[in-house]
Structures are given as structure tokens and as C-alpha cells.
Amino acid sequence: LRMVGEIDRYGHPPSKARHRQLETIYIGWNWKHPQGEWIKLNCDVAYKESMDVAGCGGLFRDLNGRWLKGYPQKIGACDTLQAKMWGMYTGMQMARIQ
């Protein structure tokens, strides 16, 4: 229900038969700013059951939410927890190098 309320808040333009206007709707935008001068790493995973393949990705944002850099990574066959751990590990390795 919360997601539906957020979608309704943004409204939708009236549909036209010949011309459709596209818009971006952010669903569940609940990113929280890091404290102080910290940089925040967010990562997520995806799994395609039919191919038994997983991947992960992440991004670094500053205290204002601006994108600094990100990464995608194909993992292969693994479960969701392993994919999430790979995503965090890859992000931490990137952070350590900088």
C-alpha cells in the first residue's frame, strides 16, 4: 500500500492515443544520507532462475546523494546471500583502493 500511495502522489498525465509522454516514477525512495563527510555504498543483487545465474552491482554516493561511481558484476551460479556478499565485497575492495 505504501508503494501505491507513492505512485499516486506523482500523478499521471492523461493518456493520448497518438502520443505517450514518458515519466520517471521513483518507487520506495528511502535512501538515507550518511552522517558527516562519509560516502555511502549501496549494493543489490539480481538472480535469473531460468539460467541459474546471479549478478550484483553497487554505487557510491556522497552525503548529498550524488553518484560518485558504481560497478556491475556477473557472478554465475549462487544463491542470493552469496550474491549479496559478493556485492558488498566488491564494493569494499573498490573503497579500499581509493
C-alpha positions as CSV (number, residue, x, y, z in Angstrom):
1,L,0.0,0.0,0.0
2,R,2.8,2.4,0.7
3,M,4.2,1.9,-2.8
4,V,0.8,2.6,-4.3
5,G,0.5,5.8,-2.3
6,E,3.9,7.0,-3.5
7,I,3.0,6.3,-7.1
8,D,-0.3,8.1,-6.8
9,R,1.4,11.2,-5.3
10,Y,3.4,11.7,-8.5
11,G,0.2,11.6,-10.7
12,H,0.0,10.5,-14.3
13,P,-0.6,12.6,-17.4
14,P,-3.7,11.9,-19.4
15,S,-3.1,9.3,-22.0
16,K,-3.3,10.3,-25.6
17,A,-4.0,7.9,-28.4
18,R,-1.1,9.0,-30.7
19,H,1.5,10.5,-28.2
20,R,2.6,9.0,-24.9
21,Q,4.6,11.0,-22.5
22,L,7.1,9.0,-20.5
23,E,8.0,9.9,-17.0
24,T,10.2,8.5,-14.2
25,I,8.5,7.4,-11.1
26,Y,10.7,6.6,-8.1
27,I,9.2,3.8,-6.0
28,G,10.3,3.3,-2.5
29,W,12.9,6.1,-2.5
30,N,14.1,5.9,1.1
31,W,17.8,6.4,0.8
32,K,19.2,7.9,3.9
33,H,22.2,10.4,3.9
34,P,25.3,9.2,5.6
35,Q,26.4,11.2,8.6
36,G,29.2,13.7,8.4
37,E,31.6,13.6,5.4
38,W,31.1,9.8,4.8
39,I,30.5,8.2,1.4
40,K,27.8,5.5,1.3
41,L,27.9,2.2,-0.6
42,N,24.6,0.7,-1.7
43,C,24.6,-2.7,-3.4
44,D,21.9,-5.1,-4.7
45,V,21.7,-8.4,-6.5
46,A,19.7,-10.0,-9.3
47,Y,19.1,-13.7,-9.9
48,K,17.6,-15.3,-13.1
49,E,16.3,-18.7,-12.1
50,S,15.8,-20.0,-15.6
51,M,19.6,-19.5,-16.4
52,D,20.8,-20.1,-12.8
53,V,22.9,-17.0,-12.9
54,A,23.3,-14.1,-10.5
55,G,24.9,-10.7,-10.6
56,C,25.4,-7.8,-8.3
57,G,26.1,-4.1,-8.5
58,G,26.7,-1.2,-6.3
59,L,27.1,2.5,-6.2
60,F,28.9,5.1,-4.1
61,R,27.1,8.3,-3.2
62,D,28.2,11.3,-1.2
63,L,26.4,13.0,1.6
64,N,24.1,14.8,-0.9
65,G,23.1,11.7,-2.7
66,R,25.2,12.4,-5.8
67,W,26.5,9.4,-7.6
68,L,30.3,9.1,-7.4
69,K,31.0,5.7,-9.1
70,G,29.4,2.3,-9.4
71,Y,30.0,-1.3,-10.5
72,P,28.2,-4.2,-12.1
73,Q,29.5,-7.8,-11.6
74,K,28.3,-11.1,-13.2
75,I,28.7,-13.8,-10.6
76,G,27.4,-17.1,-12.0
77,A,25.5,-19.8,-10.1
78,C,25.0,-19.0,-6.5
79,D,22.2,-18.1,-4.0
80,T,21.0,-14.7,-3.1
81,L,23.0,-14.4,0.1
82,Q,26.3,-15.3,-1.7
83,A,25.5,-12.8,-4.4
84,K,24.8,-10.1,-1.8
85,M,28.1,-10.9,-0.1
86,W,30.0,-10.7,-3.4
87,G,28.4,-7.3,-4.0
88,M,29.5,-6.0,-0.6
89,Y,33.0,-7.5,-1.0
90,T,33.4,-5.9,-4.4
91,G,32.3,-2.5,-3.1
92,M,34.6,-2.7,-0.1
93,Q,37.5,-3.6,-2.4
94,M,36.7,-0.6,-4.6
95,A,36.5,1.7,-1.5
96,R,39.8,0.3,-0.1
97,I,41.7,1.1,-3.4
98,Q,40.5,4.7,-3.4
